[in-house]
Amino acid sequence: MENIPINTDSPSVIQEIIYQLKIKDVMTRDLITLRKSGTMRNVQLTMAKYKVSAVPITDSMRILGLVSIEDIIKALDNGYINDKIEKHMTRKLIVLEDDMPLSFAISYFNKYTFGRFPILNKEKELVGIISMRDINAKLLEHLNFAMQKLENSIESNNPTEIKNNTKEFQTVKFNFEIAGQASTEIKKTLKKMNLDRKFIRRVAVASYELEINQVVHSNGGVIKAVFDSDKITIIASDDGPGIPDLDKALTEGFSTANDWIRSLGFGAGMGLPNSKRVADEFEISSTPKGTIVKVGFNIIKEEI
């Protein structure tokens, strides 16, 4: 399982685990680092000793670069294995933050050919490194736990009736600690209603995309879920700054995210298009005072 796709066809149990986990829950924390004043030979020996395939180059927990096994192979082939590290280390790094949702790390492994990504905390200090091996190991651990829990419990066959029940969740600008909580709780409620899995995935995708959109692009807001007997409605309302051009915002790949946001794994320009694609009804309005997005999902008899 080298790449794990995040889409409406992914197994629901894997989606739920991925949306619940943060990068800090999965990353490797025991780091082997070197300083830029060392040599590429030092890196080679360090890799052999600790059986690692990459070594971050740091200065007081600030990451300066990275040397991978591929860099060492090039150094050996081209005869500069005794050169200083700072001369050949990779300086242009794509980093992730420890409190980001795990789904963004997975999307970056799908997008790039890198074998690992450095992880920083809010103080921009290097606190970990993540690879697909780390992700797969953690997912397997949680899947095993989920299977044991399923085996030890008996689920009721009677659907839970929820009529005109509303749940609200707050979002905060750039607060990735709570990002994903609303969509997770909405999905749990839908499962209790014994709705079709594909239907639940569609609602989960829209609620997650709208929630992350608020965290990344707005000043914060509210995700409201309305559970009726024949319909599920998600209403995302924020406190601005608004969307200048709604047509562009609904175009796949268009994004107003700055370079910093993109470097964190956000701003792919798919949030609103994905929400519109999976919903039965889609409405959006926006002013500088705020944006309101309303998506509806019809519960048809075949999906119950």
MARTI-979067 format. One record per residue (C-alpha): residue number from 1; x negated, y, z. Coordinates in nm, 4 decimals. Example, Ala and Ser with C-alpha at 12.3 -4.5 7.8 and 13.67 -1.06 7.14 Angstrom:
BEGIN
pt pos->1; u->-1.2300; v->-0.4500; w->0.7800
pt pos->2; u->-1.3670; v->-0.1060; w->0.7140
END
This chain:
BEGIN
pt pos->1; u->0.0000; v->0.0000; w->0.0000
pt pos->2; u->-0.2353; v->0.2706; w->-0.1249
pt pos->3; u->0.0236; v->0.5391; w->-0.1920
pt pos->4; u->0.3532; v->0.5724; w->-0.0089
pt pos->5; u->0.6121; v->0.7649; w->-0.2122
pt pos->6; u->0.8466; v->0.9989; w->-0.0286
pt pos->7; u->1.1732; v->0.9980; w->-0.2211
pt pos->8; u->1.5321; v->0.8816; w->-0.2038
pt pos->9; u->1.4352; v->0.5254; w->-0.3053
pt pos->10; u->1.1853; v->0.4670; w->-0.0241
pt pos->11; u->1.2923; v->0.2130; w->0.2416
pt pos->12; u->1.4966; v->0.4048; w->0.4994
pt pos->13; u->1.3075; v->0.2650; w->0.7982
pt pos->14; u->0.9747; v->0.3824; w->0.6521
pt pos->15; u->1.1216; v->0.7253; w->0.5741
pt pos->16; u->1.2454; v->0.7622; w->0.9287
pt pos->17; u->0.9067; v->0.6685; w->1.0765
pt pos->18; u->0.7238; v->0.9066; w->0.8433
pt pos->19; u->0.9561; v->1.1967; w->0.9273
pt pos->20; u->0.9154; v->1.1343; w->1.3015
pt pos->21; u->0.5348; v->1.1203; w->1.3048
pt pos->22; u->0.2935; v->1.4114; w->1.3048
pt pos->23; u->-0.0561; v->1.3955; w->1.1603
pt pos->24; u->-0.2020; v->1.4064; w->1.5121
pt pos->25; u->-0.0182; v->1.0801; w->1.5889
pt pos->26; u->-0.2097; v->0.9013; w->1.3142
pt pos->27; u->-0.5481; v->1.0703; w->1.2628
pt pos->28; u->-0.8805; v->0.9340; w->1.3843
pt pos->29; u->-1.0027; v->1.1431; w->1.6773
pt pos->30; u->-1.3423; v->0.9817; w->1.7430
pt pos->31; u->-1.5507; v->1.1826; w->1.4993
pt pos->32; u->-1.9113; v->1.1365; w->1.3959
pt pos->33; u->-2.0439; v->1.4735; w->1.2829
pt pos->34; u->-2.3792; v->1.6176; w->1.1741
pt pos->35; u->-2.5264; v->1.9637; w->1.1360
pt pos->36; u->-2.6143; v->2.1206; w->0.8027
pt pos->37; u->-2.9846; v->2.1361; w->0.8968
pt pos->38; u->-3.0157; v->1.7562; w->0.8696
pt pos->39; u->-3.0942; v->1.5642; w->0.5525
pt pos->40; u->-2.8861; v->1.3482; w->0.3225
pt pos->41; u->-3.0954; v->1.0569; w->0.4540
pt pos->42; u->-2.9617; v->1.1348; w->0.8021
pt pos->43; u->-2.6100; v->1.1064; w->0.6630
pt pos->44; u->-2.6918; v->0.7753; w->0.4944
pt pos->45; u->-2.8264; v->0.6270; w->0.8170
pt pos->46; u->-2.5322; v->0.7621; w->1.0170
pt pos->47; u->-2.2841; v->0.6042; w->0.7763
pt pos->48; u->-2.4624; v->0.2706; w->0.8006
pt pos->49; u->-2.4828; v->0.2833; w->1.1808
pt pos->50; u->-2.1212; v->0.3764; w->1.2495
pt pos->51; u->-1.9694; v->0.2132; w->0.9393
pt pos->52; u->-1.7972; v->0.5293; w->0.8142
pt pos->53; u->-1.7546; v->0.6474; w->0.4570
pt pos->54; u->-1.7667; v->1.0225; w->0.5207
pt pos->55; u->-1.9332; v->1.2558; w->0.7697
pt pos->56; u->-1.8021; v->1.6057; w->0.8488
pt pos->57; u->-2.0668; v->1.8768; w->0.8773
pt pos->58; u->-1.9887; v->2.1093; w->1.1665
pt pos->59; u->-2.1107; v->2.3979; w->1.3766
pt pos->60; u->-1.9463; v->2.4238; w->1.7212
pt pos->61; u->-1.6390; v->2.2292; w->1.6011
pt pos->62; u->-1.6006; v->2.4513; w->1.2952
pt pos->63; u->-1.6127; v->2.2413; w->0.9817
pt pos->64; u->-1.8597; v->2.3666; w->0.7208
pt pos->65; u->-1.8451; v->2.0832; w->0.4721
pt pos->66; u->-1.8200; v->1.7094; w->0.4143
pt pos->67; u->-2.0542; v->1.4420; w->0.2817
pt pos->68; u->-1.8906; v->1.1294; w->0.1411
pt pos->69; u->-2.0339; v->0.7922; w->0.0429
pt pos->70; u->-2.0059; v->0.9073; w->-0.3199
pt pos->71; u->-2.2349; v->1.2019; w->-0.2388
pt pos->72; u->-2.4923; v->0.9637; w->-0.0875
pt pos->73; u->-2.4838; v->0.7385; w->-0.3934
pt pos->74; u->-2.5508; v->1.0418; w->-0.6158
pt pos->75; u->-2.8363; v->1.1499; w->-0.3877
pt pos->76; u->-2.9964; v->0.8052; w->-0.4121
pt pos->77; u->-2.9489; v->0.7809; w->-0.7889
pt pos->78; u->-3.0888; v->1.1287; w->-0.8535
pt pos->79; u->-3.3730; v->1.1218; w->-0.6029
pt pos->80; u->-3.2697; v->1.3963; w->-0.3607
pt pos->81; u->-3.1804; v->1.1804; w->-0.0607
pt pos->82; u->-3.4301; v->1.3765; w->0.1543
pt pos->83; u->-3.2818; v->1.7169; w->0.0668
pt pos->84; u->-3.1060; v->1.9250; w->0.3304
pt pos->85; u->-2.7382; v->1.8493; w->0.3831
pt pos->86; u->-2.6315; v->2.2096; w->0.3273
pt pos->87; u->-2.7617; v->2.1936; w->-0.0282
pt pos->88; u->-2.5324; v->1.9104; w->-0.1394
pt pos->89; u->-2.2385; v->1.8912; w->0.1004
pt pos->90; u->-1.8890; v->1.9561; w->-0.0342
pt pos->91; u->-1.7868; v->2.3033; w->0.0833
pt pos->92; u->-1.4523; v->2.3472; w->-0.0907
pt pos->93; u->-1.2356; v->2.1366; w->0.1366
pt pos->94; u->-0.8631; v->2.0800; w->0.1511
pt pos->95; u->-0.7676; v->2.0551; w->0.5161
pt pos->96; u->-0.4512; v->1.9673; w->0.7052
pt pos->97; u->-0.3351; v->2.0723; w->1.0515
pt pos->98; u->-0.2723; v->1.8286; w->1.3338
pt pos->99; u->0.0857; v->1.9406; w->1.4039
pt pos->100; u->0.2020; v->1.9066; w->1.0433
pt pos->101; u->0.4509; v->1.6293; w->0.9522
pt pos->102; u->0.2847; v->1.3086; w->0.8337
pt pos->103; u->0.4789; v->1.3322; w->0.5081
pt pos->104; u->0.2572; v->1.6193; w->0.3945
pt pos->105; u->-0.0576; v->1.4123; w->0.4422
pt pos->106; u->0.0977; v->1.1348; w->0.2343
pt pos->107; u->0.1964; v->1.3788; w->-0.0402
pt pos->108; u->-0.1631; v->1.4999; w->-0.0569
pt pos->109; u->-0.3004; v->1.1479; w->-0.0914
pt pos->110; u->-0.0550; v->1.1014; w->-0.3785
pt pos->111; u->-0.1582; v->1.4330; w->-0.5355
pt pos->112; u->-0.5360; v->1.4144; w->-0.4975
pt pos->113; u->-0.7975; v->1.1393; w->-0.5362
pt pos->114; u->-0.9641; v->1.2122; w->-0.2021
pt pos->115; u->-1.0124; v->0.9250; w->0.0385
pt pos->116; u->-0.9678; v->1.1376; w->0.3489
pt pos->117; u->-0.8789; v->1.4862; w->0.4753
pt pos->118; u->-1.0254; v->1.6811; w->0.7709
pt pos->119; u->-0.7716; v->1.7798; w->1.0374
pt pos->120; u->-0.7841; v->2.1148; w->1.2203
pt pos->121; u->-0.5940; v->2.2418; w->1.5241
pt pos->122; u->-0.4338; v->2.5848; w->1.5588
pt pos->123; u->-0.7704; v->2.7306; w->1.6599
pt pos->124; u->-0.9159; v->2.6042; w->1.3276
pt pos->125; u->-1.1358; v->2.3526; w->1.5112
pt pos->126; u->-1.2049; v->2.0108; w->1.3648
pt pos->127; u->-1.0110; v->1.7602; w->1.5752
pt pos->128; u->-0.9754; v->1.4598; w->1.3471
pt pos->129; u->-0.9853; v->1.3006; w->1.0059
pt pos->130; u->-0.7154; v->1.1015; w->0.8280
pt pos->131; u->-0.7275; v->0.8289; w->0.5634
pt pos->132; u->-0.4645; v->0.6051; w->0.4048
pt pos->133; u->-0.5999; v->0.3242; w->0.6226
pt pos->134; u->-0.5048; v->0.5276; w->0.9317
pt pos->135; u->-0.1562; v->0.5894; w->0.7920
pt pos->136; u->-0.0951; v->0.2274; w->0.6930
pt pos->137; u->-0.2112; v->0.0986; w->1.0305
pt pos->138; u->0.0214; v->0.3344; w->1.2199
pt pos->139; u->0.3170; v->0.2588; w->0.9923
pt pos->140; u->0.2624; v->-0.1147; w->1.0388
pt pos->141; u->0.2531; v->-0.0657; w->1.4155
pt pos->142; u->0.5820; v->0.1253; w->1.4135
pt pos->143; u->0.7450; v->-0.1183; w->1.1702
pt pos->144; u->0.6595; v->-0.4083; w->1.3972
pt pos->145; u->0.8087; v->-0.2199; w->1.6914
pt pos->146; u->1.1230; v->-0.1438; w->1.4920
pt pos->147; u->1.1607; v->-0.5112; w->1.3968
pt pos->148; u->1.1264; v->-0.6204; w->1.7597
pt pos->149; u->1.3828; v->-0.3630; w->1.8679
pt pos->150; u->1.6196; v->-0.4825; w->1.5955
pt pos->151; u->1.5795; v->-0.8454; w->1.6971
pt pos->152; u->1.6504; v->-0.7643; w->2.0638
pt pos->153; u->1.9642; v->-0.5635; w->1.9980
pt pos->154; u->2.3085; v->-0.6322; w->1.8563
pt pos->155; u->2.4473; v->-0.3510; w->1.6485
pt pos->156; u->2.8186; v->-0.2817; w->1.6489
pt pos->157; u->2.9997; v->-0.3488; w->1.3218
pt pos->158; u->3.2572; v->-0.0804; w->1.3952
pt pos->159; u->3.1751; v->0.2600; w->1.2459
pt pos->160; u->3.1589; v->0.5581; w->1.4795
pt pos->161; u->3.4243; v->0.8138; w->1.3941
pt pos->162; u->3.3000; v->1.1717; w->1.4097
pt pos->163; u->3.5548; v->1.4340; w->1.3152
pt pos->164; u->3.4764; v->1.8032; w->1.2897
pt pos->165; u->3.1672; v->1.7519; w->1.5010
pt pos->166; u->2.8954; v->2.0135; w->1.4558
pt pos->167; u->2.5315; v->1.9972; w->1.5559
pt pos->168; u->2.2882; v->2.2899; w->1.5370
pt pos->169; u->1.9094; v->2.2968; w->1.5369
pt pos->170; u->1.6775; v->2.5973; w->1.5629
pt pos->171; u->1.3752; v->2.6419; w->1.3383
pt pos->172; u->1.0786; v->2.8691; w->1.4070
pt pos->173; u->0.8445; v->3.0217; w->1.1520
pt pos->174; u->0.5250; v->2.8127; w->1.1103
pt pos->175; u->0.6186; v->2.5905; w->1.4069
pt pos->176; u->0.5428; v->2.2457; w->1.2694
pt pos->177; u->0.5760; v->2.0890; w->1.6143
pt pos->178; u->0.9542; v->2.0809; w->1.5795
pt pos->179; u->0.9699; v->2.0559; w->1.1997
pt pos->180; u->1.1611; v->1.7439; w->1.0990
pt pos->181; u->1.3579; v->1.7075; w->1.4230
pt pos->182; u->1.6847; v->1.8325; w->1.2743
pt pos->183; u->1.6775; v->1.5945; w->0.9783
pt pos->184; u->1.5845; v->1.3035; w->1.2078
pt pos->185; u->1.8773; v->1.3692; w->1.4433
pt pos->186; u->2.1170; v->1.4161; w->1.1520
pt pos->187; u->2.0068; v->1.0845; w->1.0077
pt pos->188; u->2.0586; v->0.9078; w->1.3418
pt pos->189; u->2.4143; v->1.0398; w->1.3606
pt pos->190; u->2.4899; v->0.9229; w->1.0065
pt pos->191; u->2.3594; v->0.5761; w->1.0888
pt pos->192; u->2.6018; v->0.5549; w->1.3812
pt pos->193; u->2.8804; v->0.6235; w->1.1316
pt pos->194; u->2.7707; v->0.3108; w->0.9387
pt pos->195; u->2.7482; v->0.4988; w->0.6109
pt pos->196; u->2.5784; v->0.3665; w->0.2994
pt pos->197; u->2.1975; v->0.3803; w->0.3160
pt pos->198; u->2.1607; v->0.5640; w->-0.0125
pt pos->199; u->2.4132; v->0.8227; w->0.1034
pt pos->200; u->2.2184; v->0.8702; w->0.4286
pt pos->201; u->1.8926; v->0.9129; w->0.2369
pt pos->202; u->2.0448; v->1.1843; w->0.0192
pt pos->203; u->2.1606; v->1.3827; w->0.3227
pt pos->204; u->1.8262; v->1.3252; w->0.4955
pt pos->205; u->1.6306; v->1.4527; w->0.1943
pt pos->206; u->1.8367; v->1.7720; w->0.1705
pt pos->207; u->1.8306; v->1.8457; w->0.5442
pt pos->208; u->1.4551; v->1.7838; w->0.5612
pt pos->209; u->1.3777; v->2.0028; w->0.2597
pt pos->210; u->1.5940; v->2.2886; w->0.3894
pt pos->211; u->1.4450; v->2.2593; w->0.7370
pt pos->212; u->1.0853; v->2.2722; w->0.6101
pt pos->213; u->1.1765; v->2.5606; w->0.3784
pt pos->214; u->1.2859; v->2.7643; w->0.6798
pt pos->215; u->0.9682; v->2.6823; w->0.8737
pt pos->216; u->0.7417; v->2.7741; w->0.5825
pt pos->217; u->0.9183; v->3.0603; w->0.4035
pt pos->218; u->1.1556; v->3.2316; w->0.6474
pt pos->219; u->1.1412; v->3.4107; w->0.9808
pt pos->220; u->1.3195; v->3.1162; w->1.1383
pt pos->221; u->1.6828; v->3.0170; w->1.1448
pt pos->222; u->1.9408; v->2.7471; w->1.2080
pt pos->223; u->2.0193; v->2.4116; w->1.0483
pt pos->224; u->2.3832; v->2.3211; w->1.1099
pt pos->225; u->2.5351; v->1.9822; w->1.0301
pt pos->226; u->2.9121; v->1.9381; w->1.0123
pt pos->227; u->3.0361; v->1.5782; w->1.0290
pt pos->228; u->3.3894; v->1.5416; w->0.8894
pt pos->229; u->3.5717; v->1.2179; w->0.8137
pt pos->230; u->3.5373; v->1.2643; w->0.4375
pt pos->231; u->3.2392; v->1.4949; w->0.4044
pt pos->232; u->2.9003; v->1.5887; w->0.5478
pt pos->233; u->2.7961; v->1.9521; w->0.5184
pt pos->234; u->2.4510; v->2.0952; w->0.5900
pt pos->235; u->2.4288; v->2.4726; w->0.6314
pt pos->236; u->2.0836; v->2.6330; w->0.6500
pt pos->237; u->2.0870; v->3.0013; w->0.7485
pt pos->238; u->1.7757; v->3.2055; w->0.8237
pt pos->239; u->1.6799; v->3.5563; w->0.9313
pt pos->240; u->1.5101; v->3.6685; w->0.6124
pt pos->241; u->1.3132; v->3.7954; w->0.4295
pt pos->242; u->1.5393; v->3.6635; w->0.1537
pt pos->243; u->1.4771; v->3.5266; w->-0.1959
pt pos->244; u->1.4255; v->3.7953; w->-0.4655
pt pos->245; u->1.5069; v->3.5688; w->-0.7626
pt pos->246; u->1.7386; v->3.2732; w->-0.6962
pt pos->247; u->1.7073; v->3.1355; w->-1.0504
pt pos->248; u->1.3302; v->3.1088; w->-1.0168
pt pos->249; u->1.3599; v->2.9647; w->-0.6660
pt pos->250; u->1.5754; v->2.6823; w->-0.8059
pt pos->251; u->1.3181; v->2.6014; w->-1.0749
pt pos->252; u->1.1060; v->2.2964; w->-0.9965
pt pos->253; u->0.7487; v->2.3902; w->-0.9165
pt pos->254; u->0.8124; v->2.7613; w->-0.8617
pt pos->255; u->0.6900; v->2.8846; w->-0.5258
pt pos->256; u->0.6057; v->3.2132; w->-0.3564
pt pos->257; u->0.3818; v->3.0427; w->-0.0999
pt pos->258; u->0.0399; v->3.2001; w->-0.0535
pt pos->259; u->-0.2925; v->3.0162; w->-0.0810
pt pos->260; u->-0.3051; v->2.9515; w->0.2941
pt pos->261; u->0.0349; v->2.7818; w->0.2913
pt pos->262; u->-0.0629; v->2.5753; w->-0.0126
pt pos->263; u->-0.3890; v->2.4699; w->0.1539
pt pos->264; u->-0.1804; v->2.3281; w->0.4414
pt pos->265; u->0.0183; v->2.1108; w->0.2040
pt pos->266; u->0.3285; v->2.3261; w->0.1643
pt pos->267; u->0.4702; v->2.5427; w->-0.1116
pt pos->268; u->0.5142; v->2.2802; w->-0.3843
pt pos->269; u->0.8295; v->2.4538; w->-0.5041
pt pos->270; u->1.0551; v->2.1473; w->-0.4730
pt pos->271; u->1.2574; v->2.2212; w->-0.1575
pt pos->272; u->1.5637; v->2.3887; w->-0.3108
pt pos->273; u->1.5600; v->2.1870; w->-0.6377
pt pos->274; u->1.5462; v->1.8593; w->-0.4420
pt pos->275; u->1.8318; v->1.9698; w->-0.2153
pt pos->276; u->2.0464; v->2.0653; w->-0.5137
pt pos->277; u->1.9631; v->1.7425; w->-0.6956
pt pos->278; u->2.0803; v->1.5072; w->-0.4191
pt pos->279; u->2.3918; v->1.7030; w->-0.3106
pt pos->280; u->2.7486; v->1.6819; w->-0.4416
pt pos->281; u->2.8002; v->2.0520; w->-0.3738
pt pos->282; u->2.5393; v->2.3273; w->-0.3593
pt pos->283; u->2.5796; v->2.6957; w->-0.2747
pt pos->284; u->2.3155; v->2.9579; w->-0.2057
pt pos->285; u->2.3205; v->3.3297; w->-0.1314
pt pos->286; u->2.0377; v->3.5552; w->-0.0270
pt pos->287; u->1.9696; v->3.9115; w->0.0842
pt pos->288; u->1.6696; v->4.0649; w->0.2602
pt pos->289; u->1.8538; v->3.9962; w->0.5864
pt pos->290; u->1.8627; v->3.6226; w->0.5268
pt pos->291; u->1.9400; v->3.3251; w->0.3071
pt pos->292; u->2.2282; v->3.0805; w->0.3444
pt pos->293; u->2.2189; v->2.7422; w->0.1708
pt pos->294; u->2.5187; v->2.5109; w->0.1917
pt pos->295; u->2.5046; v->2.1527; w->0.0632
pt pos->296; u->2.7931; v->1.9081; w->0.0737
pt pos->297; u->2.8084; v->1.5305; w->0.0478
pt pos->298; u->3.1382; v->1.3563; w->-0.0200
pt pos->299; u->3.1990; v->1.0334; w->0.1723
pt pos->300; u->3.3733; v->0.8066; w->-0.0763
pt pos->301; u->3.5393; v->0.4780; w->0.0143
pt pos->302; u->3.2738; v->0.2636; w->-0.1537
pt pos->303; u->2.9992; v->0.4215; w->0.0608
pt pos->304; u->3.1585; v->0.3476; w->0.3968
END
